[in-house]
């Protein structure tokens, strides 16, 4: 899977900016220890990079083949994000998801929206891969468009349930830096709006 130099540079910059922002917010201004960088901080950078890639996929300059490759990369990064998130899942990293060491409604909603969105990515990725009696499974374009519409809606639900209480307390933001979940929510809204405009 080889992308053009232009797209590769955009993806690299998107990740570096996301990673640098996460380090500044959580390690430099926040109280997250440096040893959390390899998983906890990198996972936040990956999640934001995925949303940047969604935006890149609907740019007018994106060719069909480039979009396909972008969606493959989006699936790979999303899979890594899901794996790391479940590896870290627990009160020590996500205290707001728990009450007396049991998942609360925020935790359940965040996981539900996250898993449902990931299932959407899985379905798109299975196109022309799964064997059937008549060859390979072919997902109709109309269904693909529906799934591509639903995925950002579940991403919005995932980010909203995860971050809403923190968004409402800007005085508690480390370094007064906007939460990554809120940045992702705004970008996902922009993606959804652009997606509908493009389909008109």
Phi, psi and omega in degrees: 000100183245125177259161178297160180302324180296313180291320179300319179294317178301316181295316179299313180297318180301317180291315181298316178297315180297316180295313180299319179297317181297318179297314179299313186290314189266326182266312185283307181269334180268194182244022178280126182293154183298332181292350177275355183300314185302324182247297187299310182287315179299324179297321177295319179296320179297316182298319179288324178299321178303317182290323174300319181293325175301319178295319179298327185291342181250010175294144181298334182277356182281117176284160183303315181294321179295321179296320179299316180294323177298316180294328175295317179294321177301317179296316180299311181294322178296320178298317178297317179300315180297315181299311181296320181300316179289329176295324183270348187303123180164164182300335183291332179252329184231067185299325183291347178275355189233151170224116183054046177065015175240143179302136176260186184297325178297315179297315181297316180295318180299315180292319180300308181295322180295313181294318181297318176297320180294324176300322176300315176299320180298317180297314179299320182290336182281353181301127179064020179245317184282131181285145174229179179296332183254022180121227180259148179294125179246119180271126180301145181300326179297320179290323177300317180296322178296315180296319179294337176280321184287322184308308180295334177294318178289327174298317178299316178297320179299311182289322181295310181295327181287320193245353190306318183292325177288327179298329185277001181233066183299336178292345180259359180292126178302124181063017185055028178272135183299136177302143179299325179296325179287321175300314179298320180298315180296316179294321179294323175297317180296320178299313182298316178298314181295324180297316180291321178297320181295328183281344182288000000 
